[in-house]
Amino acid sequence: MKKVLLAGMLGILIVFIACTNVRSLKNVPRVSKDYLKAKLGSPDLLLVDVRAKNDWEISNEKISGAVRMDPKTVDTWLETLPKDREIILYCA
């Protein structure tokens, strides 16, 4: 079940940022599902679900350990996200 959930979630865009302002999606590195699978559970990783609140609430597919952050407040994230962890954003 975990593999199916992970594969489904990772089939959608996965974006990696390092707490910097992103000017273009062309500049945002992407990670493979194998890379993410290897990092899951690591204390150095912060996995952020950026789906809209309603989409997140009605979904039965969530990656364990991920936190949801409201995409409408992205301009405030730099103040709250840790600077010493790898951050991966995903939307399913």
C-alpha positions in Angstrom: 0.0 0.0 0.0 2.8 2.4 0.9 4.5 1.8 -2.4 1.3 2.4 -4.4 0.6 5.6 -2.4 4.2 6.8 -2.9 4.2 6.0 -6.6 0.9 7.8 -7.1 2.0 10.9 -5.2 5.4 11.0 -7.0 3.8 10.7 -10.4 2.9 14.4 -10.0 5.4 17.2 -10.0 7.9 17.1 -7.2 9.8 20.2 -6.6 12.9 20.7 -4.5 13.9 24.1 -3.1 16.5 25.2 -0.6 14.6 28.1 1.0 15.4 30.6 -1.7 13.2 32.7 -3.9 12.4 30.8 -7.0 12.1 33.0 -10.1 11.4 30.3 -12.7 10.4 26.6 -12.6 13.3 26.1 -15.0 15.6 26.8 -12.2 14.0 24.4 -9.7 15.7 21.0 -9.5 13.4 18.0 -9.5 14.0 14.8 -7.6 13.3 11.2 -8.7 10.9 9.0 -6.8 13.9 6.7 -6.0 15.7 9.7 -4.5 12.7 10.6 -2.4 12.1 7.0 -1.3 15.7 6.9 0.0 15.2 10.2 1.9 11.9 9.4 3.5 12.2 9.3 7.3 15.5 11.2 7.3 15.6 13.9 10.0 17.3 16.1 7.3 14.2 16.1 5.1 11.1 18.3 5.3 8.4 17.1 3.0 5.8 19.7 2.3 2.4 19.0 0.8 1.3 22.2 -1.1 -2.2 21.1 -2.1 -5.1 23.4 -1.5 -6.8 22.8 1.9 -9.9 21.3 0.4 -8.0 19.0 -1.9 -5.8 17.9 0.9 -8.7 17.2 3.3 -10.7 15.0 0.9 -7.7 13.0 -0.2 -6.9 9.6 1.1 -3.5 9.8 -0.4 -0.9 11.5 1.8 2.7 10.8 2.3 3.4 9.9 5.9 5.5 12.5 7.7 4.7 15.3 5.2 3.3 18.6 6.5 0.7 20.6 4.7 1.4 24.3 4.1 -1.1 26.7 2.5 0.1 27.7 -1.0 -1.7 31.0 -0.5 0.9 31.9 2.1 4.0 31.0 0.2 5.4 34.5 0.7 5.7 33.8 4.5 7.3 30.4 4.3 10.9 31.6 4.3 10.3 32.9 7.8 9.1 29.6 9.1 11.0 26.9 7.1 14.2 25.5 8.5 17.4 26.6 6.8 19.3 23.4 7.8 17.0 20.8 6.2 16.4 19.7 2.6 12.9 20.8 1.6 10.9 19.0 -1.0 7.5 20.3 -2.1 4.9 18.2 -3.7 1.4 18.5 -5.0 -0.8 15.5 -5.9 
